[in-house]
């Protein structure tokens, strides 16, 4: 369902300049959110020193990703300013709230505390990021191999794959053998939230892309030609 909806949504969004601008803005907001540390970040204050060092490097890379998307947004004529008023779309905000509640509810099941469910969420979100960017790269390689956005997506995708591996390795260090079943159950719940709200997000993107394309076509149709001007 997700693949059948999101791939057409990406193709439709790339039919218009406004569609690509909307996509890049979404990516920029997501990377800025990750760079500033997501809502579960305060729970990682008690994380081991080795994990805090990795999180610092991770934030630096997310900041670099945000800079790449901001540059592309400016090239498209979009405003890359961050006044704190835009935020995520309603589907993404709902997903983050659900994940935050899950972190709090799952923390007592692990000796290391909330750092484990927080890191599990980060891992699955990185895995989701890999899917998102890999899908977008694949769509552009087939439909628009000369797209200016493609090199940016490839660079970010490489980092996201490395981040996902690092999150999983960190979990392996933090979780005891006896806690493995609880971790598996937690991951299943995280993925369920992602799938449930991911379909809604995909449909929203498809409708949004179609509206932007139609808007551009209508604007082009009704704009008076210079030869029609009254002399």
N, C-alpha and C positions, 0 to 999 in steps of 0.2 A: 504494500500500500504506500509506504513512504517513498520507495524508489519510483513507483509508477506516478507519483504526484510531484516529487521534488525535481526530478530531471526536466519534465516539461515546464515547471515553474521557472527554472534557471534559464531555459532556452527563451521563454517568453520575456523574462525580465531583461535579457540581453538584446531584445529587439528595439529597445528605446534607450536613449541616454539617461532618462529619468529612472528607468529600471535598474541599470547598472549602478547609478548613483545611490539608489535605495539599498542595494545589496552591499556596496562598499561601506555605506554608513552603518548598516547593521554589524558588519564585521568590525568596524572601527570601535563601535560602542562595546562590543563583546570583549575586544582586546583591552580596551581601557578599563573595563570592569575587572578583568583578570589581573591586570597590572597593579590595580589598587588593592587587590586582595578581596575576594568575593565575600559575601555575608558571613561565611563560616570562618573567615580568617582569624577573628579574635580568639577563637577556640584553639588556635595553634600556638598560642603564647607559650604553653608548657611543652611544646615539641622539643625533641632532642636537638642538641646543637648542630649535628650533621644535617638534620632536616631543615632547620632554619637557614643554614648556609645555602642549601639547594633552593629553598623558596626565594631567597634573595636573587640568585642567578635566574630563576624562573621569571621573576617579576621584570628583571632587566630585559629578557627576551620578549616578554609580552609588550613591554614598552617599545621595543624596536618594531614589533609587528604593528602596533598602533601607528607608529610614525610612517610605515610603509603604506598603510591604508589611508592615512591622512593625506599623504602626498598624492595618491591616486585620486582621492576625492577632490582635492584642489584642481587637479588636471581636468576633471569632469565639470568643473565650475561650481562644485558644492562647497558649502561652508563647513570647515572642519573644526570650528570653534566648539568648546566644551563648557557650556554655562551651567551644566548640572540639571537642566530642565528636560532634556530629551529622554534619557533613560531607555530601558528596553521596551519592546512591545508587550502587550498584555499577556500573550501566551508565555513569553520568556519570564515575565515577572511571576506569573502563577507557578511556573516550574521551579523557580528559585525558592519561593515560599514553601512549596511542598518538600523540597530537598532539605531546606533548613530545619523544618519540623522533624524530618527523618533523622537528621544528624543528632538532634537533641534526644530523641527517643531511643536511639541505638547506642549512645555513649556508654551507658552502664554495662553493656555486654562485653566490654573490652577493658583489660587491665590498664592499657595506655590512655584510656579515656576518650574524649571527643575527637582527639587527633586522628583516630582510626576511621570513624565514619566520615569525617571531613576529608581525609585523604582518599577514601574510597569514592566519594562524590567527585573529587578532583580527577581521579583516575578515569572514571566513566565519562566525565565531561571531556577529558582529553581524547578518549577513544571516539566520542561523538564528534569532536572537532576534526579528527582524522577522517572520519566518514564524510563530513560536510565538505572539507576542502578537497579530498580525493574525488568526490563526486563532481564538484565544480571544475576541477582540473580536467577530468575525463570529458565532461560536456564541452568545455572550451577546446580541448585538443581535437575533438571530432568536428565541432561546428565552426569554431573561430580560432584556429591555431596561431593567428597573428595578433590576438587580443592583447592589449597592453597590460591587462590585469593578470594574465597567465603566469608570468615570471614571479609576480608577487605571491600568488597562491602556491606555487611550487616551493618557494622559500619557506613560507609559513607552514606548509604541510610537512616538510622535513623536520622542522622543529617540533611540531605537534606529535609526530611519531616518537621522537626522542623523549618528549615529556611523558607520554603515556607509558613508555617502558620504565622511566624513572619512578613514576608514581607506583607502579606495580612492584618494583623492587623495594621501595620504601615500605610498602604494606607487608611484604614478606619479612622484613626485619622487625616490624612492630607487633605483628599478630602471632600469638602462640599457637601451637598445634591444636590445643583444645578449643581455640576460638575460630578455627577455620570454618566450621559449619555456620557459625553466626555471620562470618564475613560473606560466605556464599549467599546466605539468605538476604543479607543487606544489599549485595550487588544486584540480586534478582529484583528487589524492590526499586532500587535506583533505576535500573533499565526499564522497569515497568512504567515509571513516571515519565521517563524520556519518550518511550514509544507512545504512550497515551496522549501526551501533549504535542509530540512531534508531528502527528498526523494533522492536528488542528493548525499547527504552524505551517505545514506544507500547503494545505488548502489556502490559507491566508496569503502565502507568497504567490500562489498561482493566480488567485483573483486579483491581487495587487498588481502583478505583472501585466495581466490582461487589461486592467483599467489604465495603467500608465501607457501601454501601447496604443490603446484606443484614444486616449487623451492626445497623444502626439499626432496621431493620424487626423483627428478632427481639427486640431490646431493648424496643421498643414493645409487641410482642405478649405478652411474658412478664411485663412490669411489672404488678403488681397494681393494679387500679383502686381509688381511694379508697372507692368504694361497696362493694367486696368485703371491706373490713377487718372483722375480728371485733369486735363491740361487747359 
